[in-house]
Amino acid sequence: MINNPAQLTGMVLNGAHGIYDVHTDDGILRCTLRGKLKKAFAEANAAKPVGKTQQRNNKYANQTSTERVERIEKRDSTENAPPTRLSVGDYVKIRKLDETTGLIEEILPRKSELSRMDAGSTSKKLIQQTLLANLNQVVVVFATAQPEPHFGLLDRYLTICESAQLSPIICINKADLEHKSQIDDGAHLYSLLGYRVIFTSTQTEQGIDELRDLLKEHTTLFTGPSGVGKSSLVNAIEPGMAIRTGLVSDVTGKGKHTTTGSQLYPLSIGGWLADSAGIRALAAWNIPPEELAWCFVEFRPYLGECLYGDCIHIDEDGCAIRQALTDGIINEHRYRSYVRIYTGEER
């Protein structure tokens, strides 16, 4: 029996049914929630009358575009409310009970989170579920061919990353395959917008070392459509990992998703790789419409400059963003992506 055990800080690697594996300096401990924390969670979740999206939409109802832009630009992780659910990636304070078990006593504030709508949500009550907490970056993988990249889908991924304040890396895999010139043109466009774009090939090893260096000492989510070679990339970076763990398999993310789908895996070079369970359920639903324009980085200089304070940048007169489009400053493809996401059109 350990007397007065010291409190440890750890990171949640996975969890199901109230039992969590937590990585600490003393190794991985199997932990449960302290009674007071469990009760606090239950009370906090029961007290939520509406979901986060509805609350935010009501909040912005009478604000001008300028006020909303200022609020967005002043985002600070220290202002985030304490988590009301424990998620993979959360940092926690635990009390070590013995050599293999512990008790979670506190959840530390999150620096970032990637969320989706919970399966239990209804039209009257939207419930946000955090898939992964404290991510540093997201690697969005597409292929040059087989299948050809869908840049409209890429724009959706990027808006999600921007909304969650996560740094996206665009990885265009299968660079050894012959591909259309539009692929290179698209890559150039995203580079001009400030995004890191890497061409990779597991056949020629192009870009593999560069990608591996970017993952070092970070917590990274690999995601992207099926068939683009995510598993092969993971295995090239960390031999055997995708096969050993089932990470980023083509079936991951299909069907009904639960909190047990997320998992963090250690990289031998330092850092963590997250699976992409639930990523297919992500959509722009949890980005309030009045914040969507901010998620397109090239729109930001023009926000607050429109003639009307409630401009949605689609068909209004005096829209600064539409004028920038006419002037050739904003790319037409990107603008069309904005309109499709805003109006909820199919990809």
Secondary structure as UniProt FT lines:
FT   STRAND          7..16
FT   TURN            17..18
FT   STRAND          19..24
FT   TURN            25..26
FT   STRAND          27..33
FT   HELIX           35..46
FT   HELIX           52..59
FT   TURN            60..62
FT   HELIX           65..73
FT   HELIX           77..79
FT   TURN            88..89
FT   STRAND          91..96
FT   STRAND          101..107
FT   STRAND          113..117
FT   TURN            119..120
FT   STRAND          128..133
FT   STRAND          137..143
FT   HELIX           151..163
FT   TURN            164..165
FT   STRAND          167..173
FT   TURN            175..176
FT   HELIX           181..192
FT   TURN            193..194
FT   STRAND          196..199
FT   TURN            202..204
FT   TURN            206..207
FT   HELIX           208..215
FT   TURN            216..217
FT   STRAND          219..223
FT   TURN            226..227
FT   HELIX           230..237
FT   TURN            239..240
FT   HELIX           241..245
FT   TURN            247..248
FT   TURN            250..253
FT   HELIX           259..261
FT   STRAND          264..266
FT   TURN            268..269
FT   STRAND          272..274
FT   TURN            277..278
FT   HELIX           279..281
FT   HELIX           284..286
FT   HELIX           289..292
FT   HELIX           293..295
FT   HELIX           297..302
FT   TURN            303..304
FT   TURN            309..310
FT   TURN            317..318
FT   HELIX           320..326
FT   TURN            327..328
FT   HELIX           332..343
//
